Amino acid sequence: MAQVKSIISNFISLRALGHFLIDRRWLFVALIVGAAFYFIPTPEGLSREGHSVLVLSVVAVILFMTEPIPLPTVALMIIVGQVFVLGVDSSTVARSLMSDSVLFIMGSLMLAVAIIKQKLDKRIAYLIVRITGTKTVNIASGIAVISGLLASVIGEHTVAAMMLPVALTLISLTSDDPKKVRNLAAVLLFSIAYGCSIAGIGTPSGGARNAIMVGYWHEFYYNVNIPETFKYLMNYTKWMSFAYPVFLAQLPFLMMILFFSFKPEYKHLTRAVVKLRAQIETEGPVKPKDWLTVAIFIVTLIGWIMFSDQYGLGTVALLGAIAFLVLGLVSWDDINVGVNWGVVLLYAAAISLGVEMKESGAALWLADSFLTLLPASMENGPPLWAAVSILTTLVTNTMSNGAAVAVLGPIVLNLANAAGESPILMGFITAISSAFAYLTVIGTPASTIIYASGYLKTTDFLRVGFQMALMSTLVLIAAAVFYWPLLGL
């Protein structure tokens, strides 16, 4: 009898081990691929440190895409990998984790918790629905348009933090079971993130990448036979005349892609809107503490607009969160439960790895290698523009869009000179394409913020992101071919 029990116990153990190996298969694939890349000879022109950074990046990308382990665990692996694989001092790694962008993500999630606690998200959601009606497609379109219009002026991360509670309200009132609103949640949340992403290109203040490119134009051409068209471009409204129509042209395609990829379970949200209206009526008129919450958020918003250059977006966001806590509008227990701290860690690790990509020269080597592989037929004109857009898209999905433009800007502008292309056109293509970070959770702060909701999987970003990247590239090249020449470019 004891022997039979032993055999059964061993069988159960082997079966559990088999399940474990199957569940973690992509982890082992990632580690094997990483080891194979690590031991191949370092390519010419790439430092050994850069080689190691690329190895770590390949492993991380595989794990981000397949998610065999929790994503915060991948973040921890990136941190440890920088110490053991790259040989970076642990204190240096620790310092690279806490940037202003990370503070912003953390502060934004805290602010979202405070807004939900005061139930202001319900009032904002109801206001949007009164404008758009109850059809799901209209609501999603309205969310994308509002997110886009705001993000083109004040930055996509700010808008994503504002709009996330609004979408979550509509989702939760439709059904308490996340499985029953899986596709609806994806449509509404991606409407926020991608609406913000495609709009950040619209104005010079829409993102750091735009200001970086303007700086490169000045640095490269301001004192060197500067064309009249370049002088003509160097103001806020002229940037908008080139870039804002590119944002607007993408909006209908965004909706088509989202509704094709995720068919919402509900064509109308009438039930949710009825519940929403009933809850608002039950709560009665706006209370003094609600007005105080609004005032704090408006002051925080003004701080983002006026003082972020001096103090940083993250510091301003944390000041807003501190105000909510000090005034008792939200408790630390609410913050502790409501904030997805794993997402904060994930974004911190991704930024840290992006810094190493840049500092080690790995990003520059990738860019140079990509451009040298271009055939003669792609050395100028629309084929070259498309190649530069694709290159920028690939790079911006591995680091922040500002860092991507910082790395690629000099390469692209020098390439424009060599190919006889307009540096303004090539600069616009690079800056705009840096917004196409649709493929990963850590591609943009807006994507990271909506992922924190818990409704999305990493594979959702990959599934819809490829379609978005293709669409955005085609719209951009069409604008460069047909629209920009009308403006004298």
N, C-alpha and C positions, 0 to 999 in steps of 0.2 A: 504493500500500500504506500509506504514511504517512497519507494522507487517511482511509483506512478505519479505521486505528487511532485517529485523532483523533475520528472520529464515534463509535466504540465507547466510547472514554474519556469523551466528553461524555455519552453515553447513560447510562453507568454512574453518572456524577456526578449527573445529573438524577434517576436512579432512587434513588440514596442520599439525595438531598435530599428526594424525595417521601416516602420512608420516614421520614426525620427529622421532616418536617412532620406526618405522620400520627401518629407516636408522641408528638409534643409538642403535639398539637392542643388539649388541654385547658389547656396552659400559655398558649397564645395566647388562648383563650377567656377565661381568668381575667384576663389583662392587659387585654383589650378591655373586659370588663365593669367592671373596676376603673377604667379611664380614663373610661368613660361615667359612672360614679357620681361620679368626682372632679370632672368639669366641670359637673355639674348644679348649680343654685343650692342653697346650704345651707338645709336646712329650718328653719323658724321654731323658735326655742328651742334649737337645736343650735349649738354653737360651731364655728368653722371647724376647729379642732383635733380636735373630736369627729367632725366629718364625715370628716376624713382618716383617723382611727382606724377608722371603720366601713368605709371603702374598703379599707384594708389588711386588715381582718378578713375582708371578703367574698372578696378574692383568696386569702387564706390558707385559708379554709374550702373553696373550690373545689379548691385544690391538695391539701388534706388528703384530700378525698373521692375525687378522681380519680387522684391520685398519678402525674402524667405525668413527674415528676422525683423523685429520692430525697428522702424527707422531711427529712433533715438539711439538704438544699439549701433547702427551704422555710423552715427555721429561719433559715438565713443570710439569706435574702431578707427575712424579718421584721425581723431586726436592722438590715440596711442600709436597709430601708424606713422604719424609725423615724427614721433620721438624715435621709434625703433627702425623704421624703414628709411626715413630721410635723415635721421641723425640730428634733428633740430632739438635744441635745449628745451626742456619741458616748460621752463618759465617763459621762454619766447612763444611757445605754442599757446600757453595760457593767456598771454597778453593779446595775441592775435584773435582770440575767441570773443573778446568783449569790445566790439566796435560800436560806433554810434548806431549803425543799422540794426544791430542786435538789440540795443537798448530801445530802439524804436519799435521793433516787433514786440518786445516784452511790454513796453508801455501801452502800445496800441491794443493788445489783448486785454490788458487791465482796464483800459477805458471802455472797451466793448462790454466787459462784465458789469461795469458801473452803469452803463446806459441800459442794459437789460434789467439790472436790479431795479432801476427807477421806472421801467416799463415804457421808456420813451420810444424804444424801437417799434412798439405797437402803434403809436400815434404817427410815426413817420411812415410805417408800412401802409397804414390806412390812408394817409394823404396821397401816397403814390398810387394806390389802387383806385382812389376816387378819380384820379386823372386818367389812368389807363383802362379802367374797366376790369372785369374779373376773368377774362380769357387769359390762359396761361401764357400764350405767345405774346400778348400785349404787355402783360406784367413783366415778363423777362426782357422784352424789348425796352420797356420803360426803365427798368433797373440798369440795363446796359447803357442807355442813352444818358441817364442822370449820372451814372458812374463815370462815363466818358467825358461829359462836359465838365464835371468837377475836376477829374484827374488831369485834364489838359491844362489846368491852371495851377492847382495846388499840389500835384504829385500823387501818383497812383497809390502809394502805401497809405497815405492819409485817408483817401477815399475808401479804400478797401476796409480799413478799420471802422469807418463810419457806417458803411452799408452792410457789413456782415450781420449785425444783429437784426436788421430789417429782413433780410432773406431768411434767417433762422426762424423768425417769428412766423412768417408765412408757411414755412415748411412744417414747423411743429404743430401749428393749428390745423393743418391739413390731415396729419396723422401723427400719433405718438410713436408708431412703429417705424423706425428708419428704413426697414426693408420695403415698406409699402410706398415710400416716397423717394426711393433710391434715384430714379431718373429725374424726377422733379427737382430734387436737391441739387443734382449735378448741373442741370440747366440754369437754375437761379444763381448758384455759386459761381459757375464759370462765366455767367453774364457779368458778374461783378469783376472778377479777376481779369478776364480778357477784354472787357469793356475799358477797364483802366489801362491795360497794357497798350492797346491800339491807340488810345487817346493821348498817352504821355508824349507822343511825338509831335503833338499839334502846336505847341508853343515852346519858346526857349525855356520857360519856367516849368515845363512839364517833367523834367528830369535832369539829373546831373550830366547825362550823356550829351544832351543838347548843348549845354554850356561848355563842355569839354571840346566838342567839335568846333564851336565858334572860336574858342581859344586857340585851337590848332590852326584854323584859317588865318587868324590874326598873326600867329607866330610864323607861319610858313609864307604868307603872301602879303601881309600888310605893307611891308616896306620893299616889296619886290614886284615892280610893274603890275600893281594891282588892277585888275580889270574893273571897268565901270560897273559891270553887273555885280561884282563882289561888293563894292561899296553900297550899291543899291540894296543888297540883301541884308546888310548888317543892322537890322532893327527888328523889333518885335513883330510888327504887323506883316513885314515881308516874309519872315520865317513862316508865319501862319498861312500866308497865301500859297506857299509851296506845300506845307505839310498837313494843314488842317483838312483839306479835301481828301488826302490819303486816309486819314482817320475815318471820316464820314463814309467814304466809299466801302470801307470794310464792315460797317455795322450790319447791313442786311445779310452779307455772307456769313458773319459771325452767328446770326440767328439760325440761318439755314444749316450750318454745320452742327450747332448744338442740338437742334431738334431732330436732325438726321442721326446723330450719334447716340442721343439719349431721348427716346420717345417718352415724354412725361406720362405718368399714370393717370393724371387728371388734365382734361382739356380746359376746364374752368376751375377756378378756386373760390367759387361762390360760397361753399360751405365754410371755408376758412375765413372768408371776409365777413360772413354773418357772425361767426364766433368773435372775430376781432372787434366788430362794431359793438357787440353785446358787452364785451369785456371793457371797452373804452367807456361805454355809457354807465356801466356799473361803477367804474372808478371815479366817474364824475369829472368836473372841470379840472384843469391843470392846477396842481397844488404848488405852494411856495417852494417846496424842496425840488419839485420838477423844474421850476424856473431857475433855481440855483444850479441844478444839473446842467441845464441848457447854457446858462451863463458861463459855467466852468468850461464846458466843451467849446463854446465860441471863443473864449479867451485862449484856450489851447490851440484852436484852429488859427487864430490870429498870430499866435506865437510861432506856429509852423511856417506861416507865410512870411512873417516879418523878421523873425529872429533865428530861424534855423541855420542860416549861414554863420551866424556868430556863435550860437550855443549848441547847435546840432538838433536834428529832429528827435533823437532819442531823449535828450535832456528835457526838452519841452514836453514830450509825451509823459515822462516820469513825473514832471511837475504837476501835470493834470491829474495823474493817478494819485499823487500825494494829497492834492487838494480834496479829492473825493474821500480819501481815507481820513484825513484830519477832520473834515466837516461831518463825518459819520454817515455819509450818503452810501457807503459800501463798507463792509467789514473785511478784515484780512482773510477770514475763513471763506468768504465769497470769492475773493481773488484767488486764493490758494486752490479752491475747487474748480473755479471757472476757467483759469488760464491753463492751456496745454503747454506745460513746461518742456515737454519732450520736443515740441516744435521749435521752441526758442533754442534749445541745445542743437537741434538739427541745423538750423540756419547759421548758428555761430560756427559750427564745424565746417559747413560748406564755404562760408566766407574765408575762414582760416586756410582751407585748401586752395581757394582761389588766389589768395595772397601768395602762396607758395608757387602756384602756377605762373604767376607774373614774375616774382622775384627770381625764380630759378631759370627763367628764360624759356620754359617749356611752352608757354602760350605763344611767344614770338616765333619759336622754332616751328610750331604747328602751322602758324600763319604763313611763314615763308615756304614751308614744304608744300602747303596747299597751292600757293600761287605758282610755284615752279612746276607743278604737275599739269597746269593748264595747257591744253593744246593750242596750236597757233590760231585756230579758228575762234578762240575765246580771248584773244589778246586785246580786243577793243570792242566798243559798241555794246548793245544789249547783252550778248553772251558774257562779256567781262563784268557788266553790272550785276548780272544774275549770280556769277561766281563769287563776287565780293559779298553779295547779300547772303548767300549760302554759308560762306566762311564766317561771317559775322554772327549768323544764327547759331552755328555750331559752337562758337566761342562763348556767346552770351548765355548759353544754356549750362556752361560750366563755371561761370563767375558772374558778378554783378554787371549790369549793362554799362555802368560808368567805367568799370575796369576794362570791359571789352573794348569800348571806344578808346580808352586811354592806351591800350596795347595796339589796337589795329589802326588808329588814326594816322600816325606817321607812315606806316607801311602803305596804306591805301592812298594817301596824298602823294607820296613819292611815286607810287605806281601810276597815278593819274598823270603826273608829269611825263613819265617814261612812255605811256601809251597815247599821249596826246589827248587825254580826256579832260573834261572840266573838273577842277578840284571841288567846285561847289556841288556839282552833281554827285561825284563820288563820295563827298563828305556826307551829303544828305542820305545817300543809300546806306552808308555805314551807320549813321546815327539812327535812322529809322529802323534798320534791320536789327539793331541791338534791342529793340522792343519785342522781338519775336522769340522770347524765352518761354515758350509755351509747353515745353516737353517734360519739365521736371518740377517737383514740389518746390525746390529751392531756386527756381529760375528767377523769380521776382518776389519781393516782399508780399505783393498782393496774392500770389499763388500760395505762399506759405501761410498767410493769414486765413484764407478760405479752407486750406487743408486742416487747420486747427479745429475746424467745426466737427470733424470726426465722420462726416458723411461721405468723404471721397477716398479713393484708393490711388496709389501712385500710378497704377496702370491706366486710370482714367485720364491723367494728364498726357500720357504717351498716346493713348487711343485718339484723343481729340486734338492733341498738340500737333501731330504731323499734318493733319488736314489744315489746321490754322496756319502753320508755317508755310505750307504750299500756297494757300490762298493769299496770305499777306505778301509773299514774294511776288506773286503774279500781279497783284494790284499795284505794288510799288514799281515794278518794271513797266507796267502799262502807263502809270503816271509819268515816269521818266521819258517814255517814248512819245506819248501823245499830249500830255497836259503841260509839263514843265517847259517845253519849247514855246508854248503860247505866252509864257511869262518872260521870254527872252533868254532862257538858259540853253 
